[in-house]
Amino acid sequence: MFGRKPTLPTTGIMEAQTLQSHDAKIWAAYLNHYLPIIQEKARENIMAAQERQAQYYNR
């Protein structure tokens, strides 16, 4: 949008999926494996951002 691509929490965790048909059980297993990892990474990023913002606010 402003000259660079955004860095998202899922950028390095989930590989790009090619368009193909997935069995529902395989897809559910894939999501059950990766969603907790992504959520934890997002939680860590949010906590780090909150600490950084608190340092600037509480000067």
C-alpha positions as CSV (number, residue, x, y, z in Angstrom):
1,M,0.0,0.0,0.0
2,F,2.7,2.5,0.9
3,G,5.6,1.0,-1.0
4,R,6.1,-2.2,0.9
5,K,4.3,-5.4,1.5
6,P,2.9,-5.9,5.0
7,T,4.5,-8.4,7.4
8,L,1.8,-10.6,8.7
9,P,2.0,-13.1,11.7
10,T,1.4,-16.0,9.3
11,T,4.1,-14.9,6.7
12,G,6.8,-17.4,7.8
13,I,4.7,-20.1,9.4
14,M,2.3,-21.3,6.8
15,E,3.6,-22.2,3.4
16,A,1.8,-21.0,0.3
17,Q,-0.7,-23.6,-0.7
18,T,-1.2,-24.5,-4.3
19,L,-4.8,-24.7,-5.5
20,Q,-5.7,-28.3,-5.0
21,S,-8.5,-30.4,-3.6
22,H,-8.0,-31.4,0.1
23,D,-9.7,-34.1,2.0
24,A,-11.6,-32.6,4.9
25,K,-9.8,-34.8,7.4
26,I,-6.4,-33.8,6.1
27,W,-7.4,-30.1,6.1
28,A,-8.7,-30.3,9.6
29,A,-5.5,-32.0,10.8
30,Y,-3.5,-29.3,9.0
31,L,-5.5,-26.5,10.7
32,N,-5.3,-28.3,14.1
33,H,-1.5,-28.3,13.8
34,Y,-0.9,-24.8,12.5
35,L,-3.6,-22.6,14.1
36,P,-2.2,-22.9,17.6
37,I,1.3,-22.1,16.3
38,I,0.0,-19.0,14.5
39,Q,-2.1,-17.9,17.5
40,E,0.9,-18.2,19.9
41,K,3.1,-16.2,17.5
42,A,0.5,-13.5,17.2
43,R,0.1,-13.4,21.0
44,E,3.9,-13.0,21.4
45,N,3.9,-10.2,18.8
46,I,1.1,-8.4,20.5
47,M,2.8,-8.7,23.9
48,A,6.0,-7.3,22.5
49,A,4.2,-4.5,20.9
50,Q,2.3,-3.7,24.1
51,E,5.6,-3.6,26.1
52,R,7.2,-1.3,23.5
53,Q,4.2,1.0,23.4
54,A,4.1,1.1,27.2
55,Q,7.7,2.2,27.3
56,Y,7.0,5.1,25.0
57,Y,3.8,6.1,26.9
58,N,5.3,5.9,30.4
59,R,8.3,8.1,29.8
